[in-house]
Amino acid sequence: TSSHTRVGILNNPSKIKEDNTAIARGILAAFLTQNNSNLKSFLSKLSKEETAKSLAAGTKIVKFFIPGMDGDTFEKKYNTLGLDLIKTHQMFCQEVLKLLPGQMAVISNGR
């Protein structure tokens, strides 16, 4: 409800493989390459159950691009984003936040 809200994502998958991290890599690549309005629209589209099923079935992520999105920059980042960053997220979640592999949590630092 506020334009002053900040959102961050930490990934804590139970298993990390190239084929089961498409959404996580898409979210990270979008955060790194898109402006706020395109980011919000793309993340809304990416977070739908149908999108997850479609990506798992082999659909390329470019099918879910939205108008105005910097697709070339996104695609370059998405294709070069290794699994090391996701492994770092996972380690932080498990070592610092004490989450179990795959466990979800919401962390808030509000006033």
C-alpha positions in Angstrom: 0.0 0.0 0.0 3.0 2.3 0.2 5.4 3.4 -2.5 8.1 3.5 0.2 8.1 -0.2 0.9 11.2 -2.3 0.2 11.2 -6.0 -0.6 14.0 -8.4 -0.6 14.2 -12.1 -1.3 16.3 -14.8 0.2 16.2 -18.3 -1.4 16.2 -21.3 0.9 15.6 -24.3 -1.4 15.8 -27.8 -0.1 17.8 -28.9 -3.2 19.6 -26.7 -5.6 19.7 -27.7 -9.3 19.6 -25.8 -12.5 16.2 -27.1 -13.4 14.5 -26.3 -10.1 15.8 -22.8 -9.7 14.3 -21.0 -12.7 11.9 -18.9 -10.7 14.6 -18.0 -8.0 17.0 -17.1 -10.8 14.3 -15.1 -12.6 13.5 -13.1 -9.4 17.2 -12.4 -8.7 17.8 -11.4 -12.3 14.8 -9.1 -12.3 15.8 -7.4 -9.1 19.2 -6.7 -10.6 18.1 -5.5 -14.0 14.6 -4.0 -14.0 13.1 -0.7 -12.8 10.5 -0.7 -10.0 7.3 -0.7 -12.1 8.5 -3.4 -14.4 9.9 -5.4 -11.5 6.6 -5.4 -9.7 4.6 -6.5 -12.8 7.1 -9.2 -13.7 7.3 -10.6 -10.2 3.5 -10.7 -10.0 3.5 -12.7 -13.2 6.4 -14.9 -12.1 4.8 -15.8 -8.7 1.7 -17.4 -10.2 1.2 -21.1 -9.9 0.6 -21.5 -13.6 3.9 -19.9 -14.4 5.8 -22.3 -12.0 4.1 -25.2 -13.7 4.9 -23.9 -17.2 8.6 -23.3 -16.3 8.9 -26.7 -14.8 7.4 -28.2 -18.0 10.2 -26.5 -20.0 8.7 -23.2 -21.1 11.4 -20.5 -21.5 11.2 -17.6 -19.1 11.2 -15.1 -22.0 7.5 -16.1 -22.6 6.6 -14.3 -19.4 8.3 -11.0 -20.2 6.1 -7.9 -19.8 5.9 -4.9 -22.1 8.6 -2.3 -21.3 10.8 -4.8 -19.6 14.5 -4.7 -20.6 14.5 -8.2 -21.9 18.0 -8.3 -23.3 19.6 -7.2 -20.0 17.4 -9.6 -18.0 18.2 -12.5 -20.3 21.9 -11.9 -20.1 21.9 -11.8 -16.3 19.5 -14.8 -16.0 21.7 -16.9 -18.2 24.9 -16.1 -16.4 23.5 -16.1 -12.9 25.1 -19.2 -11.3 23.8 -21.3 -8.5 26.5 -20.0 -6.2 24.4 -16.9 -5.2 21.4 -19.2 -4.4 23.7 -21.4 -2.3 24.9 -18.3 -0.4 21.3 -17.4 0.3 20.6 -20.9 1.4 23.6 -20.9 3.8 22.6 -17.6 5.3 19.0 -18.8 5.8 20.2 -22.0 7.5 23.2 -20.7 9.5 22.0 -17.2 10.5 18.3 -17.5 10.5 18.3 -21.1 11.6 15.7 -22.2 9.0 15.6 -25.8 7.9 16.2 -26.5 4.2 13.1 -25.4 2.2 11.5 -23.7 5.2 9.9 -20.4 4.5 9.8 -17.3 6.7 8.9 -13.6 6.6 11.3 -11.2 8.2 10.2 -7.7 8.9 12.2 -4.7 9.9 9.5 -2.1 10.3 9.0 0.9 12.5 
